[in-house]
Structures are given as C-alpha cells and as structure tokens.
C-alpha cells in the first residue's frame, strides 16, 4: 500500500514540475507577471517561485522515499520466506539421511493365528 502511495506522489510531483517548465518558456530568466501551471495563474517574485520549486522537490523526495520503503519491505519479506524454505529443505534432507542410516522403522504386523479346525456337525437322519 505504501508503495502505491509513494508512486502516486512521485508521479504527481514530476507532472507538476514538467508542466511548469514546459508552460513557461519565456524570455531568458525573467519572471513574467504571472506563472501558469495547469491553466492557473500564479504571480509573485523569483524567491516565491524558488520556494514553490523547493516544495515540489520535497514532495517528489517524499514520494521516492515512500516508493523505496515499500519496495525494500517487500524484498525483506520475500528474503525471509526464501530463508525459511531453505531451512525447511535442509531439515527434510537431514531427516531423510537419518532415516537412510537407521533403516525403516519396523512395522508391527498383526499376529496370524491358525484357524481352528471345526468338525462338521453330525446330521441326524432317522
């Protein structure tokens, strides 16, 4: 979730910065009377423009930090899962080796008794 939020914030900051640069290609480095971003006009001094740029940069860095935090968190979870899988495989291999050394466990077989011989019943004939 944090990965998605970071990506959205980073993309928004990049879009605002690129649109501000492309929309205001005037004479040299002079600040015009108004500054247009997404059809909104802003006016002010060069220092205000610099502060706005610093704010956009800070938002972009926040988005990048959130993005990287989400990526590294996911990577750590996957690494932990891989470690647990390797450990389980090692334990299974060791158990198979131990079983091969000792041989299979004896299986108890039920005692087979001989069936009792029964005499055929005498039939009475009269």
Chimera marker file (.cmm) of the C-alpha trace (Angstrom):
<marker_set name="trace">
<marker id="1" x="0.000" y="0.000" z="0.000" r="1" g="1" b="0" radius="0.5"/>
<marker id="2" x="2.798" y="2.387" z="0.903" r="1" g="1" b="0" radius="0.5"/>
<marker id="3" x="4.424" y="1.530" z="-2.412" r="1" g="1" b="0" radius="0.5"/>
<marker id="4" x="1.363" y="2.670" z="-4.344" r="1" g="1" b="0" radius="0.5"/>
<marker id="5" x="1.032" y="5.931" z="-2.382" r="1" g="1" b="0" radius="0.5"/>
<marker id="6" x="4.704" y="6.717" z="-2.925" r="1" g="1" b="0" radius="0.5"/>
<marker id="7" x="4.421" y="6.055" z="-6.644" r="1" g="1" b="0" radius="0.5"/>
<marker id="8" x="1.370" y="8.312" z="-6.957" r="1" g="1" b="0" radius="0.5"/>
<marker id="9" x="3.021" y="11.176" z="-5.036" r="1" g="1" b="0" radius="0.5"/>
<marker id="10" x="6.222" y="10.879" z="-7.074" r="1" g="1" b="0" radius="0.5"/>
<marker id="11" x="4.371" y="10.876" z="-10.391" r="1" g="1" b="0" radius="0.5"/>
<marker id="12" x="2.249" y="13.869" z="-9.330" r="1" g="1" b="0" radius="0.5"/>
<marker id="13" x="5.350" y="15.872" z="-8.399" r="1" g="1" b="0" radius="0.5"/>
<marker id="14" x="7.026" y="15.008" z="-11.701" r="1" g="1" b="0" radius="0.5"/>
<marker id="15" x="3.923" y="16.014" z="-13.688" r="1" g="1" b="0" radius="0.5"/>
<marker id="16" x="3.666" y="19.364" z="-11.891" r="1" g="1" b="0" radius="0.5"/>
<marker id="17" x="7.363" y="20.101" z="-12.388" r="1" g="1" b="0" radius="0.5"/>
<marker id="18" x="7.408" y="19.170" z="-16.077" r="1" g="1" b="0" radius="0.5"/>
<marker id="19" x="4.233" y="21.110" z="-16.823" r="1" g="1" b="0" radius="0.5"/>
<marker id="20" x="5.617" y="24.188" z="-15.057" r="1" g="1" b="0" radius="0.5"/>
<marker id="21" x="8.816" y="24.040" z="-17.087" r="1" g="1" b="0" radius="0.5"/>
<marker id="22" x="7.136" y="23.415" z="-20.438" r="1" g="1" b="0" radius="0.5"/>
<marker id="23" x="4.390" y="26.004" z="-19.982" r="1" g="1" b="0" radius="0.5"/>
<marker id="24" x="6.705" y="28.872" z="-19.102" r="1" g="1" b="0" radius="0.5"/>
<marker id="25" x="9.382" y="29.242" z="-21.725" r="1" g="1" b="0" radius="0.5"/>
<marker id="26" x="9.645" y="32.996" z="-21.844" r="1" g="1" b="0" radius="0.5"/>
<marker id="27" x="12.483" y="35.466" z="-22.397" r="1" g="1" b="0" radius="0.5"/>
<marker id="28" x="15.666" y="34.407" z="-20.669" r="1" g="1" b="0" radius="0.5"/>
<marker id="29" x="15.413" y="34.048" z="-16.915" r="1" g="1" b="0" radius="0.5"/>
<marker id="30" x="12.933" y="36.843" z="-16.337" r="1" g="1" b="0" radius="0.5"/>
<marker id="31" x="9.889" y="36.034" z="-14.232" r="1" g="1" b="0" radius="0.5"/>
<marker id="32" x="6.794" y="37.171" z="-16.052" r="1" g="1" b="0" radius="0.5"/>
<marker id="33" x="3.921" y="38.885" z="-14.311" r="1" g="1" b="0" radius="0.5"/>
<marker id="34" x="2.136" y="35.598" z="-13.963" r="1" g="1" b="0" radius="0.5"/>
<marker id="35" x="3.175" y="31.981" z="-13.813" r="1" g="1" b="0" radius="0.5"/>
<marker id="36" x="0.832" y="29.425" z="-15.342" r="1" g="1" b="0" radius="0.5"/>
<marker id="37" x="0.503" y="25.797" z="-14.243" r="1" g="1" b="0" radius="0.5"/>
<marker id="38" x="-2.495" y="23.735" z="-15.441" r="1" g="1" b="0" radius="0.5"/>
<marker id="39" x="-4.308" y="26.908" z="-16.554" r="1" g="1" b="0" radius="0.5"/>
<marker id="40" x="-3.956" y="28.507" z="-13.102" r="1" g="1" b="0" radius="0.5"/>
<marker id="41" x="-2.102" y="31.784" z="-12.994" r="1" g="1" b="0" radius="0.5"/>
<marker id="42" x="0.287" y="32.492" z="-10.168" r="1" g="1" b="0" radius="0.5"/>
<marker id="43" x="2.156" y="35.725" z="-9.632" r="1" g="1" b="0" radius="0.5"/>
<marker id="44" x="4.998" y="36.537" z="-7.350" r="1" g="1" b="0" radius="0.5"/>
<marker id="45" x="8.685" y="37.093" z="-7.060" r="1" g="1" b="0" radius="0.5"/>
<marker id="46" x="11.579" y="34.875" z="-8.011" r="1" g="1" b="0" radius="0.5"/>
<marker id="47" x="12.012" y="33.850" z="-4.383" r="1" g="1" b="0" radius="0.5"/>
<marker id="48" x="8.392" y="32.658" z="-4.206" r="1" g="1" b="0" radius="0.5"/>
<marker id="49" x="8.932" y="30.679" z="-7.390" r="1" g="1" b="0" radius="0.5"/>
<marker id="50" x="12.083" y="29.153" z="-5.888" r="1" g="1" b="0" radius="0.5"/>
<marker id="51" x="10.194" y="28.225" z="-2.705" r="1" g="1" b="0" radius="0.5"/>
<marker id="52" x="7.437" y="26.589" z="-4.768" r="1" g="1" b="0" radius="0.5"/>
<marker id="53" x="10.074" y="24.601" z="-6.660" r="1" g="1" b="0" radius="0.5"/>
<marker id="54" x="11.653" y="23.504" z="-3.396" r="1" g="1" b="0" radius="0.5"/>
<marker id="55" x="8.221" y="22.398" z="-2.181" r="1" g="1" b="0" radius="0.5"/>
<marker id="56" x="7.644" y="20.364" z="-5.339" r="1" g="1" b="0" radius="0.5"/>
<marker id="57" x="11.093" y="18.820" z="-4.898" r="1" g="1" b="0" radius="0.5"/>
<marker id="58" x="10.325" y="17.926" z="-1.275" r="1" g="1" b="0" radius="0.5"/>
<marker id="59" x="7.065" y="16.271" z="-2.313" r="1" g="1" b="0" radius="0.5"/>
<marker id="60" x="8.946" y="14.347" z="-5.015" r="1" g="1" b="0" radius="0.5"/>
<marker id="61" x="11.503" y="13.156" z="-2.462" r="1" g="1" b="0" radius="0.5"/>
<marker id="62" x="8.710" y="12.103" z="-0.100" r="1" g="1" b="0" radius="0.5"/>
<marker id="63" x="7.145" y="10.085" z="-2.907" r="1" g="1" b="0" radius="0.5"/>
<marker id="64" x="10.500" y="8.478" z="-3.706" r="1" g="1" b="0" radius="0.5"/>
<marker id="65" x="11.085" y="7.581" z="-0.059" r="1" g="1" b="0" radius="0.5"/>
<marker id="66" x="7.637" y="6.003" z="0.211" r="1" g="1" b="0" radius="0.5"/>
<marker id="67" x="8.224" y="4.108" z="-3.024" r="1" g="1" b="0" radius="0.5"/>
<marker id="68" x="11.590" y="2.734" z="-1.907" r="1" g="1" b="0" radius="0.5"/>
<marker id="69" x="10.282" y="1.886" z="1.563" r="1" g="1" b="0" radius="0.5"/>
<marker id="70" x="7.534" y="-0.206" z="0.011" r="1" g="1" b="0" radius="0.5"/>
<marker id="71" x="9.958" y="-1.940" z="-2.341" r="1" g="1" b="0" radius="0.5"/>
<marker id="72" x="12.501" y="-2.805" z="0.339" r="1" g="1" b="0" radius="0.5"/>
<marker id="73" x="9.799" y="-4.001" z="2.741" r="1" g="1" b="0" radius="0.5"/>
<marker id="74" x="8.502" y="-6.402" z="0.109" r="1" g="1" b="0" radius="0.5"/>
<marker id="75" x="12.028" y="-7.550" z="-0.660" r="1" g="1" b="0" radius="0.5"/>
<marker id="76" x="12.709" y="-8.292" z="3.021" r="1" g="1" b="0" radius="0.5"/>
<marker id="77" x="9.540" y="-10.376" z="3.322" r="1" g="1" b="0" radius="0.5"/>
<marker id="78" x="10.471" y="-12.394" z="0.246" r="1" g="1" b="0" radius="0.5"/>
<marker id="79" x="14.018" y="-12.919" z="1.535" r="1" g="1" b="0" radius="0.5"/>
<marker id="80" x="12.668" y="-14.179" z="4.867" r="1" g="1" b="0" radius="0.5"/>
<marker id="81" x="10.379" y="-16.608" z="3.056" r="1" g="1" b="0" radius="0.5"/>
<marker id="82" x="13.292" y="-17.898" z="0.955" r="1" g="1" b="0" radius="0.5"/>
<marker id="83" x="15.418" y="-18.396" z="4.098" r="1" g="1" b="0" radius="0.5"/>
<marker id="84" x="12.635" y="-20.360" z="5.773" r="1" g="1" b="0" radius="0.5"/>
<marker id="85" x="12.214" y="-22.508" z="2.658" r="1" g="1" b="0" radius="0.5"/>
<marker id="86" x="15.947" y="-23.299" z="2.541" r="1" g="1" b="0" radius="0.5"/>
<marker id="87" x="15.921" y="-24.184" z="6.242" r="1" g="1" b="0" radius="0.5"/>
<marker id="88" x="12.940" y="-26.492" z="5.772" r="1" g="1" b="0" radius="0.5"/>
<marker id="89" x="14.640" y="-28.225" z="2.852" r="1" g="1" b="0" radius="0.5"/>
<marker id="90" x="17.826" y="-28.721" z="4.904" r="1" g="1" b="0" radius="0.5"/>
<marker id="91" x="15.825" y="-30.235" z="7.741" r="1" g="1" b="0" radius="0.5"/>
<marker id="92" x="13.974" y="-32.557" z="5.349" r="1" g="1" b="0" radius="0.5"/>
<marker id="93" x="17.269" y="-33.686" z="3.771" r="1" g="1" b="0" radius="0.5"/>
<marker id="94" x="18.790" y="-34.338" z="7.202" r="1" g="1" b="0" radius="0.5"/>
<marker id="95" x="15.735" y="-36.343" z="8.243" r="1" g="1" b="0" radius="0.5"/>
<marker id="96" x="15.976" y="-38.434" z="5.068" r="1" g="1" b="0" radius="0.5"/>
<marker id="97" x="19.683" y="-39.102" z="5.720" r="1" g="1" b="0" radius="0.5"/>
<marker id="98" x="18.956" y="-40.172" z="9.294" r="1" g="1" b="0" radius="0.5"/>
<marker id="99" x="16.198" y="-42.449" z="8.081" r="1" g="1" b="0" radius="0.5"/>
<marker id="100" x="18.503" y="-43.996" z="5.486" r="1" g="1" b="0" radius="0.5"/>
<marker id="101" x="21.194" y="-44.670" z="8.144" r="1" g="1" b="0" radius="0.5"/>
<marker id="102" x="18.882" y="-46.362" z="10.615" r="1" g="1" b="0" radius="0.5"/>
<marker id="103" x="16.718" y="-48.091" z="8.069" r="1" g="1" b="0" radius="0.5"/>
<marker id="104" x="12.982" y="-48.026" z="8.010" r="1" g="1" b="0" radius="0.5"/>
<marker id="105" x="11.183" y="-48.373" z="11.284" r="1" g="1" b="0" radius="0.5"/>
<marker id="106" x="9.862" y="-51.881" z="11.876" r="1" g="1" b="0" radius="0.5"/>
<marker id="107" x="6.211" y="-52.155" z="11.147" r="1" g="1" b="0" radius="0.5"/>
<marker id="108" x="4.230" y="-54.172" z="13.602" r="1" g="1" b="0" radius="0.5"/>
<marker id="109" x="2.379" y="-56.953" z="11.849" r="1" g="1" b="0" radius="0.5"/>
<marker id="110" x="-0.688" y="-58.486" z="13.417" r="1" g="1" b="0" radius="0.5"/>
<marker id="111" x="-0.220" y="-61.985" z="14.743" r="1" g="1" b="0" radius="0.5"/>
<marker id="112" x="-1.756" y="-64.521" z="12.442" r="1" g="1" b="0" radius="0.5"/>
<marker id="113" x="-3.371" y="-67.388" z="14.263" r="1" g="1" b="0" radius="0.5"/>
<marker id="114" x="-4.229" y="-70.642" z="12.634" r="1" g="1" b="0" radius="0.5"/>
<marker id="115" x="-7.910" y="-71.054" z="12.124" r="1" g="1" b="0" radius="0.5"/>
<marker id="116" x="-9.473" y="-73.545" z="14.421" r="1" g="1" b="0" radius="0.5"/>
<marker id="117" x="-10.471" y="-76.744" z="12.754" r="1" g="1" b="0" radius="0.5"/>
<marker id="118" x="-14.102" y="-77.440" z="13.308" r="1" g="1" b="0" radius="0.5"/>
<marker id="119" x="-15.685" y="-80.789" z="12.962" r="1" g="1" b="0" radius="0.5"/>
<marker id="120" x="-18.621" y="-80.976" z="10.681" r="1" g="1" b="0" radius="0.5"/>
<marker id="121" x="-21.806" y="-81.181" z="12.560" r="1" g="1" b="0" radius="0.5"/>
<marker id="122" x="-23.363" y="-84.598" z="12.574" r="1" g="1" b="0" radius="0.5"/>
<marker id="123" x="-26.613" y="-84.698" z="10.828" r="1" g="1" b="0" radius="0.5"/>
<marker id="124" x="-29.324" y="-86.685" z="12.379" r="1" g="1" b="0" radius="0.5"/>
<marker id="125" x="-31.087" y="-88.976" z="9.985" r="1" g="1" b="0" radius="0.5"/>
<marker id="126" x="-33.997" y="-91.035" z="11.041" r="1" g="1" b="0" radius="0.5"/>
<link id1="1" id2="2" r="1" g="1" b="0" radius="0.2"/>
<link id1="2" id2="3" r="1" g="1" b="0" radius="0.2"/>
<link id1="3" id2="4" r="1" g="1" b="0" radius="0.2"/>
<link id1="4" id2="5" r="1" g="1" b="0" radius="0.2"/>
<link id1="5" id2="6" r="1" g="1" b="0" radius="0.2"/>
<link id1="6" id2="7" r="1" g="1" b="0" radius="0.2"/>
<link id1="7" id2="8" r="1" g="1" b="0" radius="0.2"/>
<link id1="8" id2="9" r="1" g="1" b="0" radius="0.2"/>
<link id1="9" id2="10" r="1" g="1" b="0" radius="0.2"/>
<link id1="10" id2="11" r="1" g="1" b="0" radius="0.2"/>
<link id1="11" id2="12" r="1" g="1" b="0" radius="0.2"/>
<link id1="12" id2="13" r="1" g="1" b="0" radius="0.2"/>
<link id1="13" id2="14" r="1" g="1" b="0" radius="0.2"/>
<link id1="14" id2="15" r="1" g="1" b="0" radius="0.2"/>
<link id1="15" id2="16" r="1" g="1" b="0" radius="0.2"/>
<link id1="16" id2="17" r="1" g="1" b="0" radius="0.2"/>
<link id1="17" id2="18" r="1" g="1" b="0" radius="0.2"/>
<link id1="18" id2="19" r="1" g="1" b="0" radius="0.2"/>
<link id1="19" id2="20" r="1" g="1" b="0" radius="0.2"/>
<link id1="20" id2="21" r="1" g="1" b="0" radius="0.2"/>
<link id1="21" id2="22" r="1" g="1" b="0" radius="0.2"/>
<link id1="22" id2="23" r="1" g="1" b="0" radius="0.2"/>
<link id1="23" id2="24" r="1" g="1" b="0" radius="0.2"/>
<link id1="24" id2="25" r="1" g="1" b="0" radius="0.2"/>
<link id1="25" id2="26" r="1" g="1" b="0" radius="0.2"/>
<link id1="26" id2="27" r="1" g="1" b="0" radius="0.2"/>
<link id1="27" id2="28" r="1" g="1" b="0" radius="0.2"/>
<link id1="28" id2="29" r="1" g="1" b="0" radius="0.2"/>
<link id1="29" id2="30" r="1" g="1" b="0" radius="0.2"/>
<link id1="30" id2="31" r="1" g="1" b="0" radius="0.2"/>
<link id1="31" id2="32" r="1" g="1" b="0" radius="0.2"/>
<link id1="32" id2="33" r="1" g="1" b="0" radius="0.2"/>
<link id1="33" id2="34" r="1" g="1" b="0" radius="0.2"/>
<link id1="34" id2="35" r="1" g="1" b="0" radius="0.2"/>
<link id1="35" id2="36" r="1" g="1" b="0" radius="0.2"/>
<link id1="36" id2="37" r="1" g="1" b="0" radius="0.2"/>
<link id1="37" id2="38" r="1" g="1" b="0" radius="0.2"/>
<link id1="38" id2="39" r="1" g="1" b="0" radius="0.2"/>
<link id1="39" id2="40" r="1" g="1" b="0" radius="0.2"/>
<link id1="40" id2="41" r="1" g="1" b="0" radius="0.2"/>
<link id1="41" id2="42" r="1" g="1" b="0" radius="0.2"/>
<link id1="42" id2="43" r="1" g="1" b="0" radius="0.2"/>
<link id1="43" id2="44" r="1" g="1" b="0" radius="0.2"/>
<link id1="44" id2="45" r="1" g="1" b="0" radius="0.2"/>
<link id1="45" id2="46" r="1" g="1" b="0" radius="0.2"/>
<link id1="46" id2="47" r="1" g="1" b="0" radius="0.2"/>
<link id1="47" id2="48" r="1" g="1" b="0" radius="0.2"/>
<link id1="48" id2="49" r="1" g="1" b="0" radius="0.2"/>
<link id1="49" id2="50" r="1" g="1" b="0" radius="0.2"/>
<link id1="50" id2="51" r="1" g="1" b="0" radius="0.2"/>
<link id1="51" id2="52" r="1" g="1" b="0" radius="0.2"/>
<link id1="52" id2="53" r="1" g="1" b="0" radius="0.2"/>
<link id1="53" id2="54" r="1" g="1" b="0" radius="0.2"/>
<link id1="54" id2="55" r="1" g="1" b="0" radius="0.2"/>
<link id1="55" id2="56" r="1" g="1" b="0" radius="0.2"/>
<link id1="56" id2="57" r="1" g="1" b="0" radius="0.2"/>
<link id1="57" id2="58" r="1" g="1" b="0" radius="0.2"/>
<link id1="58" id2="59" r="1" g="1" b="0" radius="0.2"/>
<link id1="59" id2="60" r="1" g="1" b="0" radius="0.2"/>
<link id1="60" id2="61" r="1" g="1" b="0" radius="0.2"/>
<link id1="61" id2="62" r="1" g="1" b="0" radius="0.2"/>
<link id1="62" id2="63" r="1" g="1" b="0" radius="0.2"/>
<link id1="63" id2="64" r="1" g="1" b="0" radius="0.2"/>
<link id1="64" id2="65" r="1" g="1" b="0" radius="0.2"/>
<link id1="65" id2="66" r="1" g="1" b="0" radius="0.2"/>
<link id1="66" id2="67" r="1" g="1" b="0" radius="0.2"/>
<link id1="67" id2="68" r="1" g="1" b="0" radius="0.2"/>
<link id1="68" id2="69" r="1" g="1" b="0" radius="0.2"/>
<link id1="69" id2="70" r="1" g="1" b="0" radius="0.2"/>
<link id1="70" id2="71" r="1" g="1" b="0" radius="0.2"/>
<link id1="71" id2="72" r="1" g="1" b="0" radius="0.2"/>
<link id1="72" id2="73" r="1" g="1" b="0" radius="0.2"/>
<link id1="73" id2="74" r="1" g="1" b="0" radius="0.2"/>
<link id1="74" id2="75" r="1" g="1" b="0" radius="0.2"/>
<link id1="75" id2="76" r="1" g="1" b="0" radius="0.2"/>
<link id1="76" id2="77" r="1" g="1" b="0" radius="0.2"/>
<link id1="77" id2="78" r="1" g="1" b="0" radius="0.2"/>
<link id1="78" id2="79" r="1" g="1" b="0" radius="0.2"/>
<link id1="79" id2="80" r="1" g="1" b="0" radius="0.2"/>
<link id1="80" id2="81" r="1" g="1" b="0" radius="0.2"/>
<link id1="81" id2="82" r="1" g="1" b="0" radius="0.2"/>
<link id1="82" id2="83" r="1" g="1" b="0" radius="0.2"/>
<link id1="83" id2="84" r="1" g="1" b="0" radius="0.2"/>
<link id1="84" id2="85" r="1" g="1" b="0" radius="0.2"/>
<link id1="85" id2="86" r="1" g="1" b="0" radius="0.2"/>
<link id1="86" id2="87" r="1" g="1" b="0" radius="0.2"/>
<link id1="87" id2="88" r="1" g="1" b="0" radius="0.2"/>
<link id1="88" id2="89" r="1" g="1" b="0" radius="0.2"/>
<link id1="89" id2="90" r="1" g="1" b="0" radius="0.2"/>
<link id1="90" id2="91" r="1" g="1" b="0" radius="0.2"/>
<link id1="91" id2="92" r="1" g="1" b="0" radius="0.2"/>
<link id1="92" id2="93" r="1" g="1" b="0" radius="0.2"/>
<link id1="93" id2="94" r="1" g="1" b="0" radius="0.2"/>
<link id1="94" id2="95" r="1" g="1" b="0" radius="0.2"/>
<link id1="95" id2="96" r="1" g="1" b="0" radius="0.2"/>
<link id1="96" id2="97" r="1" g="1" b="0" radius="0.2"/>
<link id1="97" id2="98" r="1" g="1" b="0" radius="0.2"/>
<link id1="98" id2="99" r="1" g="1" b="0" radius="0.2"/>
<link id1="99" id2="100" r="1" g="1" b="0" radius="0.2"/>
<link id1="100" id2="101" r="1" g="1" b="0" radius="0.2"/>
<link id1="101" id2="102" r="1" g="1" b="0" radius="0.2"/>
<link id1="102" id2="103" r="1" g="1" b="0" radius="0.2"/>
<link id1="103" id2="104" r="1" g="1" b="0" radius="0.2"/>
<link id1="104" id2="105" r="1" g="1" b="0" radius="0.2"/>
<link id1="105" id2="106" r="1" g="1" b="0" radius="0.2"/>
<link id1="106" id2="107" r="1" g="1" b="0" radius="0.2"/>
<link id1="107" id2="108" r="1" g="1" b="0" radius="0.2"/>
<link id1="108" id2="109" r="1" g="1" b="0" radius="0.2"/>
<link id1="109" id2="110" r="1" g="1" b="0" radius="0.2"/>
<link id1="110" id2="111" r="1" g="1" b="0" radius="0.2"/>
<link id1="111" id2="112" r="1" g="1" b="0" radius="0.2"/>
<link id1="112" id2="113" r="1" g="1" b="0" radius="0.2"/>
<link id1="113" id2="114" r="1" g="1" b="0" radius="0.2"/>
<link id1="114" id2="115" r="1" g="1" b="0" radius="0.2"/>
<link id1="115" id2="116" r="1" g="1" b="0" radius="0.2"/>
<link id1="116" id2="117" r="1" g="1" b="0" radius="0.2"/>
<link id1="117" id2="118" r="1" g="1" b="0" radius="0.2"/>
<link id1="118" id2="119" r="1" g="1" b="0" radius="0.2"/>
<link id1="119" id2="120" r="1" g="1" b="0" radius="0.2"/>
<link id1="120" id2="121" r="1" g="1" b="0" radius="0.2"/>
<link id1="121" id2="122" r="1" g="1" b="0" radius="0.2"/>
<link id1="122" id2="123" r="1" g="1" b="0" radius="0.2"/>
<link id1="123" id2="124" r="1" g="1" b="0" radius="0.2"/>
<link id1="124" id2="125" r="1" g="1" b="0" radius="0.2"/>
<link id1="125" id2="126" r="1" g="1" b="0" radius="0.2"/>
</marker_set>
